[in-house]
Amino acid sequence: MGETRRTALITGSGRNIGRASALALAKNGINIIVNGSSNQANCDAVADEVRALGVDALVAMGNIGNPDDLGAIAAKSFETFGRVDILVNNAAVRPNSPFLETGEDEWERILNIDFHAARRLAKLCLPGMIEAGWGRIINFAGMNAIHGYNGRAPVSVSKHASWGLTKSLAKEFGKQGVTTNIISPGPIGPDEAEPEMREHIESMVGRVPVGRLGKNQEIGAMVALLASDDGAFINGQLLQVNGGAET
């Protein structure tokens, strides 16, 4: 491991956008911390793909919605690499949870995963970024989440909170070399989506002016740009990677 090589922690990186982001960053010479909550085999496979690109990889399993697990993930990352230079808060849950039927425990569970994990990890990783005078925090929203989910109020609330956090951190830490941005992906191809979401995603093609669904690699490319030195003047922005779909 080279002394100047940077390290990225990507939550939910065992598949889909998280995996694509890991590979895009690894191709740019960045060490990767792969995280997942349950599928160890998927995470190990991504770590192997990352190592094949000539960089180091660490698998740090754990439920990011659990503060103890989150602390253990961060501690393992710091112990192995010293600090996290690039934090990609990708992992999320999007259950169908009608407002009048959503209990307090479910609100807490969704908020912990979809928002508080990003806040907590930022607080853990920022001191190392500030000390180095360089850092990147990349959060995720979502086209429907920002517009307003029908029957998924906790998800929309979490993603609006993440957008607010993004703007605040961008202003507070930009002068210290740390940029913070949030990506809002459009509909991603159904071959790489949850089975129950495929029909819904396919129905959205008509809303996309480029006439097709997006690819995970296209979101990974935006992550790679934001994480690069060339992305240093992009700060506090919500970047919609959605083929021009109306939001």
C-alpha positions in Angstrom: 0.0 0.0 0.0 1.5 3.3 -1.1 1.9 6.0 1.5 0.0 8.6 -0.6 -2.8 6.2 -1.8 -6.2 7.4 -0.7 -8.9 5.2 0.8 -12.7 5.2 0.3 -15.4 3.7 2.5 -18.5 2.8 0.6 -21.5 1.6 2.5 -23.7 -1.0 0.8 -21.0 -1.8 -1.7 -21.6 -5.5 -2.3 -23.8 -4.9 -5.4 -25.4 -2.4 -7.7 -24.3 1.3 -7.4 -22.1 0.6 -4.4 -20.1 -2.1 -6.3 -19.9 0.1 -9.4 -18.6 3.0 -7.3 -16.0 0.7 -5.6 -14.7 -0.4 -9.0 -14.7 3.1 -10.5 -12.6 4.4 -7.5 -10.3 1.4 -7.5 -9.5 2.0 -11.2 -8.3 5.5 -10.1 -5.9 3.9 -7.6 -8.0 4.3 -4.4 -8.1 1.6 -1.7 -11.6 0.4 -1.0 -13.4 -0.5 2.2 -16.4 -2.7 1.2 -19.4 -2.8 3.5 -22.5 -4.8 3.6 -25.0 -5.8 6.2 -25.5 -9.5 5.5 -24.1 -10.9 2.2 -20.5 -11.6 3.1 -20.0 -13.6 -0.2 -21.0 -10.6 -2.3 -18.7 -8.2 -0.4 -15.8 -10.7 -0.6 -16.3 -10.9 -4.4 -16.2 -7.1 -4.8 -13.1 -7.0 -2.6 -11.4 -9.5 -4.9 -12.4 -7.4 -8.0 -10.9 -4.4 -6.3 -7.6 -6.1 -5.5 -7.4 -7.3 -9.1 -7.3 -3.7 -10.1 -4.0 -3.3 -8.1 -5.3 -1.6 -4.9 -6.0 -2.8 -1.4 -9.4 -3.8 -0.1 -11.0 -4.4 3.3 -14.3 -6.0 4.0 -16.1 -4.4 7.0 -19.4 -6.0 7.5 -22.1 -4.5 9.7 -25.5 -2.9 9.9 -24.9 0.8 9.4 -28.2 1.5 11.2 -26.8 0.2 14.4 -24.4 2.7 16.0 -22.3 0.0 17.6 -21.8 -1.7 14.2 -21.1 1.6 12.6 -18.4 2.4 15.2 -16.8 -1.0 14.6 -16.8 -0.4 10.8 -15.1 2.9 11.3 -12.6 1.5 13.8 -11.6 -1.3 11.5 -11.2 1.1 8.7 -8.9 3.5 10.7 -6.9 0.6 12.1 -6.2 -0.8 8.6 -5.7 2.4 6.6 -5.2 5.2 9.1 -8.1 7.3 7.9 -10.9 7.5 5.4 -10.4 10.1 2.7 -13.5 9.4 0.7 -16.8 8.6 2.4 -19.6 7.3 0.1 -22.9 7.0 2.0 -24.7 4.7 -0.5 -26.5 2.1 1.6 -30.3 2.6 2.1 -33.6 0.9 2.6 -36.8 1.9 0.8 -39.7 -0.1 2.3 -43.3 0.6 1.4 -44.4 2.1 4.6 -47.8 4.0 4.5 -47.7 7.0 6.8 -50.7 6.0 9.0 -49.4 2.5 9.4 -45.7 3.3 10.1 -44.8 2.8 13.8 -42.2 4.6 15.7 -39.8 1.7 15.6 -40.0 1.5 11.8 -39.5 5.3 11.6 -36.4 5.0 13.7 -35.0 2.0 11.7 -35.4 3.8 8.4 -34.0 7.1 9.6 -31.0 5.3 11.2 -30.1 3.6 8.0 -31.0 6.2 5.4 -29.9 9.4 7.3 -28.2 9.0 10.7 -25.6 6.6 9.4 -24.4 9.2 6.9 -24.3 11.8 9.7 -22.5 9.5 12.1 -19.9 8.4 9.6 -19.2 11.9 8.5 -18.5 12.9 12.1 -16.2 9.9 12.5 -14.3 10.5 9.3 -14.1 14.3 9.2 -11.2 14.7 11.7 -8.9 12.6 9.5 -9.9 14.5 6.4 -9.4 17.9 8.1 -6.0 16.8 9.4 -5.0 15.8 5.8 -6.5 19.0 4.3 -8.4 16.8 1.8 -11.6 14.9 1.9 -14.7 13.9 0.0 -18.2 13.1 1.4 -20.6 11.8 -1.2 -24.2 11.2 -0.1 -27.2 9.8 -2.1 -30.7 11.0 -2.5 -33.0 9.7 -5.2 -35.3 11.1 -7.9 -38.6 9.9 -6.2 -37.2 10.6 -2.7 -36.6 14.2 -3.3 -39.8 14.7 -5.3 -41.8 12.9 -2.5 -42.5 9.2 -2.2 -46.1 8.0 -2.0 -46.2 5.6 0.9 -42.6 6.0 1.9 -42.5 9.1 4.0 -39.6 8.0 6.2 -37.4 7.6 3.0 -38.3 11.0 1.7 -37.7 12.6 5.1 -34.3 10.8 5.4 -33.2 11.9 1.9 -34.3 15.5 2.5 -32.3 15.5 5.7 -29.3 14.1 3.8 -29.6 17.0 1.3 -29.6 19.5 4.2 -26.6 17.8 5.8 -24.8 18.0 2.5 -25.3 21.7 2.2 -24.3 22.4 5.8 -21.1 20.3 5.7 -20.1 21.8 2.4 -20.2 25.3 3.9 -18.6 24.3 7.2 -15.7 22.3 5.9 -15.1 23.5 2.3 -12.2 25.8 3.4 -10.5 22.8 5.0 -10.3 20.9 1.8 -13.4 18.7 2.3 -16.1 18.8 -0.3 -19.6 17.4 0.3 -22.1 16.6 -2.5 -25.2 14.4 -3.0 -26.1 12.3 -6.0 -29.7 11.7 -7.1 -29.8 8.8 -9.5 -32.5 8.2 -12.0 -34.0 4.8 -12.8 -31.3 2.2 -13.1 -31.6 -0.8 -15.4 -33.9 -3.6 -14.1 -31.3 -6.3 -14.7 -29.4 -4.9 -11.7 -32.4 -4.0 -9.5 -34.4 -5.8 -6.8 -36.8 -8.3 -8.5 -39.9 -6.6 -6.9 -38.7 -3.2 -8.3 -38.1 -4.3 -11.9 -41.7 -3.7 -13.3 -41.7 -0.3 -11.6 -38.4 0.7 -13.0 -39.2 -0.5 -16.5 -42.4 1.7 -16.4 -40.2 4.8 -15.9 -38.4 4.6 -19.3 -41.0 7.0 -20.8 -40.0 9.7 -18.3 -36.3 9.5 -19.5 -35.6 11.8 -22.5 -32.5 9.8 -23.5 -34.8 6.9 -24.1 -33.3 4.3 -21.8 -32.6 3.4 -18.2 -29.4 4.2 -16.5 -26.5 1.9 -15.6 -24.8 1.5 -12.3 -21.5 2.3 -13.9 -22.8 5.7 -14.9 -23.4 6.5 -11.2 -20.0 5.2 -10.4 -18.5 7.5 -12.9 -20.0 10.5 -11.1 -18.7 9.2 -7.8 -15.3 8.9 -9.3 -15.4 12.5 -10.6 -16.5 13.9 -7.2 -13.8 11.9 -5.5 -11.1 13.2 -7.8 -8.9 16.3 -7.6 -10.7 17.4 -10.8 -13.9 17.6 -8.7 -12.5 19.9 -6.1 -14.6 22.9 -7.1 -17.9 20.9 -6.9 -19.2 21.4 -3.4 -22.6 21.5 -1.8 -24.4 20.3 -5.0 -27.2 17.9 -5.7 -26.2 16.2 -8.9 -29.0 14.5 -10.8 -27.8 11.7 -13.0 -31.1 10.6 -14.5 -30.9 11.1 -18.3 -32.9 14.3 -18.1 -35.9 12.8 -16.4 -38.4 15.3 -14.9 -38.3 15.4 -11.1 
